[in-house]
């Protein structure tokens, strides 16, 4: 099996590559990234630098790399690449297993996802309802004022993006106004009721409408992350496995509410409201959650490889498919990679342009 992993030096791709290698040591992995600095961290057999996914040269790079390395399957690791590669799935030189494009686009926009879940919830029987926080668009600003009049605290967040970029808890109108002005009118924000309770992630694999595999975790500690001096987000640094049945029920219902025929990977984020009920805050279509993948790999449970085997119709060596890892197993400091020493030569990764066009 020859696999191309995008954003290979990133926090999600690194444990993904490890899981693929440990799940199948004979797998040949090619890693690509826009930044050569972190590519030496990737457990792959071959590395290339590529243009950003938004560049017109990105797909030419993908085509050349896939042809040169006889790639069987592309495994995208960022929401942007999942979205863009998904749009071109019928014209790619290798296979790509993602949910339907309509579902990816709904999940990409957190407000659209919330509205879909809220609407579907109204149509469902009580046992199938999906709890969601009250959520509105932050523009026009009058919506923020009204939400603050109803809730003591509200949560602002960019409607598109990952890692908590642009997220802030606010308690006053002035505080909210200052925060939104910092980003400008071009960035669409949502305003939601603040959820004060425990935070969960539910990672699942579906095939042709059937739930095949899942693991739930609880997030316990966070740290700041940054891709630049001006772009701060939040990452999880401590998580633990959980066997809480309600999390599994809500995760399953949320995916089914958004996609009547789920096929692929879906990761559902939830946070408890004041009553202790987990509410769905977002769904990531096409990828697992970063620290969950790290924990599972450390526990010898290789979800990325199992997902590929499920896609191929092959058996997986896992007796328990739902929450296979026992509860209260902790991962501490997961997103902080073990530092490595590399030479200048090792950082000079070849560009995709070194591959001939023919």
N, C-alpha and C positions, 0 to 999 in steps of 0.2 A: 504494500500500500504506500503510495507516494502522495504526501499531503503538503499543501501550501498554507502556512499560518500567517495572517496579516498582523501588523502591529506587534511583531514577535518580541521586541524588547520591552513591551508594556507589562503592566502588573497582572492582567488577566492572561495574556498569552504565555507568560513564563510557566505558571503551573499547568496550563493546558498542554504545552509541549511536553512537560515532564510526565503528565498522565498518559499522553499518547505513546511516549517511548516506553514507559513502564508497562502499559497495557499490551503493547506489541513492540518489543525491542527491535524487530526487523523493519519497522516502519521507517521510511525515508522522509525526513522533515526538511522543508525549505522555509526559512523565515524571512519576511520582508518588513521594512520599517522606513519611515521618512527620516529618522534620526539614527545615525550609525553608533552613537555613543552608548546606547543601551543594548544594542544587538548582541554583543559578546555574552550577555546574561542568558540569552535564549539557548535552550537545550535542543539545538537543531543541527542538521548535517551540512547545511549550506545557507548562506546569508546574502541578501541583496538590499541595497538602498533603493527606494522608489519615490516618485513624486507623491504629493498629497492626493488623497482620494478625490478632491475637488478639481484636480488638474486634468486637462484634456489628455495628458500623456499617461495618466494612471492606468487606463485599460490597455494601452499598448504595452506597458511594462508587465502587466499581469499576463497578457497573451504570450509575450516572449519568454517569460520565466516558466510558464506552464509548459510551453512547447519544448524549451531547452531541457527541462527536468522531468518531462513525461508525467506531469501531475495528474493524479486521479481525482482529488477532491480539494476544494478550497474551503478553509475554515476561517471566516472573518471574525475579528475579535473586538471591533469597535462598532458603536451604533451607526456612525456615519458610513462605514464600509458595508455593514449589513444592509443598510438602506440603498446605497448606490449599486452594490453588486447584485442585490435582489432585483433591482429594476432591469439589470442586464442578464439575468440568470439564463435566458434562452440563447444567449449569444456568447457565452463564456467558453473557453477551451477546456474546461474541466467541470466536474459535477459540483453542485452547490446545494446543500440541504438547509433550507430555511422555511419558516412559515410563509403563507401566502403574502404577497406584497401589500395587499389591502390591510392585513393584520399588522404588518411591520409599520406601516404608515400611521395606523391608529395608535400603536404603542409608542411610537417616536414622539408624538405630541401628547404630553401628559394630560392636557385639558381634554382633548378629544377622547383619550382613553377613559378618563373619569366620567365624562358625559355618557359614553357608551355603557359603562358599567352601571351607572345610576339609572339609565333608562331601562336596561335589561332587568335590573333588580326589581323595578316596579311590576314587571310582568311575571316574575318568578314566584313559585310557592315558597313558603317560609323557610323550608330546609335547604333551598337552593339560592337564597338571597346572598348577595355579595355586599357586605358593609363597606361604605366609602365615606370619607370625610366630605363635608360641604365644601365645594370648590367652585370658584368663579375666575374669570379673567380679571386681571388687575387693571386693565384699561377698558373703559374709562375709570378714572380714579374714584368716582363715586361708589363703585363696587367695593373698594377697599374701606371706605368710610362706613358703609353699611355693614360689612363683615365685622369691623371693629366695634360697632355698636351692638352686635349680637354676641360676639365672643371676646373674652378677656385678652386672649392672645391670638394672633393669626400667623400663618406661615407663608412667606413669599418665596417663590422659586421660578426660575426660567422654565417655560413650558417645554423647551427642547434642550437636551443636554443630559450629561450623566455626572456622577460624582458629587452631586450637591452644588454644582456651580451656580452662584447667584442666590443661594438659599439663605434666608434670614428670618428669625423669630422677631416679630415687632409687637409693640403694645400701644403705640400712639400713632395718630395720623401723620404727624410731622416726621416721625422716624421712618414710616413707610414711604412717605413722599421723598425724603432724602435718599433712601436706598434705591428707589426706582429711577430717580434723576441721575444717579451715578452710572447706570447702564444705558440710559437714553431710550427714546421711543421705539427704536428698531428692534429691541429685545422684548419679546412677548413674555409676560409673567402671569403666573396664577397666584391667587390668594385663597388659602384654605384654612379651615379651623385647625387649631393646634392640637395635635394628638400627644398626650403626655406619657403614654405607657411604654411597654416593652416593644422592641423592634425586631421583626422577623424577616427572613428571606426563604422562599420556597422554590427550590430548583427542580425542574421537571423535564422529562422527555416523553413525547407523545408520538404515536405512529398511526396514521390513518384514523384519527379520531379516538384512539384508545390510549389511556395513560399507562405507560410502561414502567416508569422509574421516577422516584423523587426522593429528595432529602431536604428537611427543614433545619434551619439554624436560627439562633437568636443572636443579634448584635449587641455587644456589651460596652465596647470602648471605641472611640474615634480619634483620628488625628488629622491635621491639615495636610492637604496635598497641593501640589502646584505644578503646572506645566510651563508657567512663565512668572515673571515678577508681578504681573497684574491679574493673573487668573488663579484664584484660590478655590479649592473644593474641600470635600471631607471624605476621608477614607476610613474603613473599619480596621481596627487593630486587634480587637479581641472578640471572638465569637465562640459559641458553644452549640453543639447539636441539641435538638429538642424532639421529643416524640409527641408533642401536644396535638391531639387529634383535630381540634378546631382549626389549627393552622392548615393542616392538610385538606380539610373539608372546604375551607374558604379559598385556598389556592386552586383546587380543582374546579370549583364553581366559577372563579374569576376567569380562568382560561376558557372554559366552556362558554361563558357569557360573551366573550370577545370573539371567539372563533368556534363556530359550530362543528368544524372538522379539524381539530388541532393536529399539526404534523410538524415536528421539530422540537426545538428547545424553547422553553418558556420559564422565566424566573420572575416570581411575584414578590414584591416588597409589601410589607404590612406593618402597621403600628397600632398599638392599642389606644382606644379612646378612653374617656373618663370612666366608662363602665367596665373597662377591661376587655372589650371586644376588639379583636384584630381587624383593622380597616385597611383595605387595599389602597396603597398610595401610587403604585405604578407597576407596569408589567414590562419586562425586557424580553423582546421577541428575538430569538436566534442566538442567544448566548447565556451562559451561566453567570452567577455572581462571583466576583473575583476571590474573596476570602473563602467562600464555600468551596470553590475549586481547589484552593490551597489545602484546606482542612481535609477534604476527601482524598487528595493525593497522598498526604501524610499518613492517612489512615488506610492506605492501600486499597482505595476504592476509586476507580479511574473513570469517572463519569464521562469525560470527553471521548474516551475510547469506546465506552459502552454505547454512547450515542451513535457513533459511527457504525458500530456493529448492528445496532437496531435498524439504522437506515439501510444497511446492506442485507438485512434479513438474516443475519448470523446470530448464533447463540451467544449469550454473555455468561461469564462465570461468576454469577452473583445469586445466591440462594434467596435472599430477602430483597425485594425490589423497592419497597416503600420504607423510607427511613432505615436503610441498611446499617447505618452507624448508630450504636447505642447512645442514648441521651447523656448529656453532661460531659461530653468530650470537648475540651477547649483547644482553640488555636490562639496563641498569643503572639502579637507582633507580626502577623502574617503578611502584611503588605510591604514590610520593609525587607527588601532583598538582602541576602547575605552578600557583603561586599566582595568584589573580586579585583585582583590586580591584572591589568592587561597592558601590553606594549602598544606603542603608537601604531605599529603595523597592524595589530589586531583590530584597532578601531577604524582603520581604512578599509571599510567594507566595499566590495565592488558594486558599481551602479548597475541597474538593469540595462543601461545603454551599452554595457560591455558585451551584451549578447547581440549577435548579428540579426538583422531583420529576416534573413532567409532561413 
